[in-house]
Amino acid sequence: MPPEIVTRQILEVVRASCQPNVVTGLMKDLRQSEALERTLIGERRAGAVRRQSSAVSLTDQEKLDRLITLCHTRLSGDDMCEVLLGIGDIFKSHGETSRAEEMYTLALNKGQESGKKGYIAEAYMRRGEVYSRRAQWKQSNSDLGRSRAIFSELKQNDALARVENILGTNHAGQGKITKAAGFFGRALTLFERTRQTQMAGVALMNLGILCNIAGDYDSSLAHYTRAQACFEEMGDLNRLAELHHNMGMSYLSKNLLNAANREFTTSHSLSSSTQNLPLMGLAGLGKSNVYYRLHDLPMALKLVNQAIDLFTKSHDRLSLADSYKVKGMIHRDMKSLDAAASFLQTSLRINIELNNNLNIAESYSEIGLLEIKRKNPSEAIQAFMKARSAFTKVGAQEDMKRTQDRINALEGKTR
């Protein structure tokens, strides 16, 4: 997370609610107090206190706490909620989900103090999305349920649509594809009715992801094309980065490797420009998959290791599990079979903990291929049968058929 970018974005949020001289005064005070502390602890250069104005960063917890205290003393309850929600959004966009959760909780507390139901519902929704990103489904559904009830009471259909969309993401993340499609469909209808172009694009993208899981890759790409027009109209670089990653996944499923690599490269370029760590990781992981299929194992390994570093920083357990799966595949092809087994079993364990049926199925499928390499056909059949069951639960028809063919081939050899 680049401190200078985050600091600038936070100050923009605060300036929207505070007088400019308030923010200028705070930054001056922060620089002076830092210089004084450096003097007291003897940090000098050529007999003079080092100037550290550029080092003042609001990613530093102490400085951020002082900023929030200043806002607390200067702003009304409504403005304070806006500032806290805005800072939370900044941290969320950079993958700092723990700090985003902290800001949304502060906004929730402030909303409850003032009795403003709209801010209470908004804080619950945004914190619920953070929990969703961390695959904390129970906490997410709890917050979203509270938010949904308040927004329904207030008859705020535009906000209700956002809640429906996140609930769809929760169900998709657990492999409950049919339920997810229902939530995304309702969200799209509400977004279009309330003329929320950007969010309509999000719902279209999510529906495209479901089509990709079901093996309907052309329909998936058609949804993505519609979503792309929405995001380009709004100039949303983060959503465009996410979209190009998803397009890359559809091309990867169609085994169009050059097209997939092009989309992942575009996604990485866009997400790098906004320093969105989770999306940078996903783009890198996608490219790792491409190079794996091209049998360039050194590049595939380099890219997956970079992705693991980014997912670790952004606390993205679901994507970490997917990365371990890819790393297991690479070690399997390197004939490092014990390490491959360890990575694949780790991926499986995390996916089971997160209750993600699609990723559970994919992990079992790769374990089955490993057991074939180990010349253990009976163990391979057992793994493929578990994969088939999980693919069936999520409606992944193409994957289910492919897995059944593998079972049939192995059973034919063992008769």
Residue pairs with C-beta under 8 A, 6 or more apart in sequence:
1 59
1 94
1 95
1 96
1 275
1 277
1 313
2 275
3 57
3 58
3 59
3 60
4 54
4 57
5 275
6 57
6 58
6 59
6 90
6 91
6 94
7 56
7 57
7 58
7 59
9 90
10 58
10 64
10 67
10 87
10 90
11 23
11 27
11 58
13 82
13 83
13 86
13 87
13 90
14 23
14 67
14 71
14 83
15 23
16 82
16 86
17 71
17 75
17 79
17 80
17 82
17 83
18 71
18 74
18 75
22 70
22 74
26 66
26 67
26 70
27 56
30 56
30 63
30 66
31 52
31 53
31 56
34 52
34 55
34 56
35 49
35 50
35 51
35 52
38 44
38 49
38 50
38 52
39 49
43 49
43 50
44 50
56 63
57 63
58 64
58 67
64 87
68 83
68 84
68 106
71 79
71 80
71 83
72 80
75 83
77 110
77 111
77 113
77 114
77 116
78 114
78 116
78 119
80 110
81 107
81 110
81 111
81 114
81 116
81 119
81 122
81 123
84 103
84 104
84 106
84 107
84 110
85 103
85 104
85 107
85 119
85 122
85 123
85 126
87 103
88 99
88 100
88 101
88 102
88 103
88 104
88 107
88 126
89 100
89 126
91 97
91 99
91 100
91 103
92 100
92 126
92 129
92 130
92 133
93 238
93 274
93 276
94 275
94 276
94 277
95 276
95 277
95 278
95 310
95 313
95 314
95 315
95 316
96 314
97 130
97 133
97 134
97 314
97 315
98 315
100 126
100 130
101 127
101 130
101 131
104 123
104 126
104 127
104 130
105 123
105 127
107 119
107 122
107 123
107 126
108 120
108 123
108 124
108 127
110 119
111 117
111 118
111 119
111 120
111 122
111 123
112 120
117 150
117 153
117 154
118 150
118 154
118 156
120 150
121 146
121 147
121 150
121 151
121 154
121 156
121 159
122 147
122 159
124 143
124 144
124 146
124 147
124 150
125 143
125 144
125 147
125 151
125 159
125 162
125 163
125 166
127 143
128 139
128 140
128 141
128 142
128 143
128 144
128 147
128 163
128 166
129 140
129 166
131 137
131 139
131 140
131 143
132 140
132 166
132 169
132 170
132 173
133 278
133 316
134 315
134 316
134 317
135 173
135 317
135 318
135 354
135 356
137 170
137 173
137 174
137 354
137 355
140 166
140 170
141 167
141 170
144 163
144 166
144 167
144 170
147 159
147 163
148 160
148 163
148 167
151 159
151 160
151 163
152 160
157 190
157 193
157 194
158 190
158 191
158 194
158 196
160 190
161 186
161 187
161 190
161 191
161 194
161 196
161 199
161 203
162 187
162 199
164 183
164 184
164 186
164 187
164 190
165 183
165 184
165 187
165 191
165 199
165 202
165 203
165 206
167 183
168 179
168 180
168 181
168 182
168 183
168 184
168 187
168 203
168 206
169 180
169 206
170 180
171 177
171 179
171 180
171 183
172 180
172 206
172 209
172 210
172 213
173 318
173 354
173 356
174 354
174 355
174 356
174 357
175 355
175 356
175 357
175 358
175 359
175 360
175 361
175 390
175 393
175 394
176 357
176 394
177 210
177 213
177 214
177 394
177 395
178 395
180 206
180 210
181 207
181 210
184 203
184 206
184 207
184 210
185 203
185 207
187 199
187 203
187 206
188 200
188 203
188 204
188 207
191 199
191 200
191 202
191 203
192 200
197 230
197 233
197 234
198 230
198 231
198 234
198 236
198 239
200 230
201 226
201 227
201 228
201 229
201 230
201 231
201 234
201 236
201 239
201 243
202 227
202 239
204 223
204 224
204 226
204 227
204 230
205 223
205 224
205 227
205 239
205 242
205 243
205 246
207 223
208 219
208 220
208 221
208 222
208 223
208 224
208 227
208 246
208 250
209 220
209 246
211 217
211 219
211 220
211 223
212 220
212 246
212 249
212 250
212 253
213 358
213 394
213 395
213 396
214 395
214 396
214 397
214 398
215 253
215 396
215 397
215 398
215 399
217 250
217 253
217 254
220 246
220 250
221 247
221 250
224 243
224 246
224 247
224 250
227 239
227 243
228 240
228 243
231 239
231 240
231 243
232 240
237 270
237 273
237 274
238 270
238 271
238 274
238 276
238 279
240 270
241 266
241 267
241 268
241 270
241 271
241 274
241 276
241 279
241 283
242 267
242 279
242 282
243 267
244 263
244 264
244 266
244 267
244 270
244 283
245 263
245 264
245 267
245 279
245 282
245 283
245 286
247 263
248 259
248 260
248 261
248 262
248 263
248 264
248 267
248 283
248 286
249 260
249 286
251 257
251 259
251 260
251 263
252 260
252 286
252 289
252 290
252 293
255 293
257 290
257 293
257 294
260 286
260 289
260 290
261 287
261 290
263 286
264 283
264 284
264 286
264 287
264 290
265 283
265 287
267 279
267 282
267 283
267 286
268 280
268 283
268 284
268 287
270 279
271 279
271 280
271 282
271 283
272 280
277 310
277 313
277 314
278 310
278 311
278 314
278 316
278 319
280 310
281 306
281 307
281 308
281 310
281 311
281 314
281 316
281 319
281 323
282 307
282 319
284 303
284 304
284 306
284 307
284 310
285 303
285 304
285 307
285 319
285 322
285 323
285 326
287 303
288 299
288 300
288 301
288 303
288 304
288 307
288 326
289 300
289 326
291 297
291 299
291 300
291 303
292 300
292 326
292 329
292 330
292 333
295 333
297 330
297 333
297 334
300 326
300 330
301 327
301 330
304 323
304 326
304 327
304 330
305 327
307 319
307 323
308 320
308 323
308 324
308 327
311 317
311 319
311 320
311 323
312 320
317 350
317 354
318 350
318 351
318 354
318 356
318 359
320 350
321 346
321 347
321 350
321 351
321 354
321 356
321 359
321 363
322 347
322 359
324 343
324 344
324 346
324 347
324 350
325 343
325 344
325 347
325 359
325 362
325 363
325 366
327 343
328 339
328 340
328 341
328 342
328 343
328 344
328 346
328 347
328 366
328 370
329 340
329 344
329 366
330 340
331 337
331 339
331 340
331 343
332 340
332 344
332 366
332 369
332 370
332 373
334 340
337 370
337 373
337 374
340 370
341 367
341 370
344 363
344 366
344 367
344 370
345 367
347 359
347 363
347 366
348 360
348 363
348 364
348 367
351 359
351 360
351 363
352 360
357 390
357 393
357 394
358 390
358 391
358 394
358 396
360 390
361 386
361 387
361 388
361 389
361 390
361 391
361 393
361 394
361 396
361 399
361 403
362 387
362 399
364 383
364 384
364 386
364 387
364 390
365 383
365 384
365 387
365 399
365 403
367 383
368 380
368 381
368 383
368 384
368 387
368 403
368 406
369 380
371 377
371 379
371 380
371 383
372 380
372 410
377 410
377 413
377 414
378 414
380 406
380 410
381 407
381 410
381 411
381 414
384 403
384 406
384 407
384 410
385 407
387 399
387 403
388 400
388 403
388 404
388 407
391 399
391 400
391 403
392 400
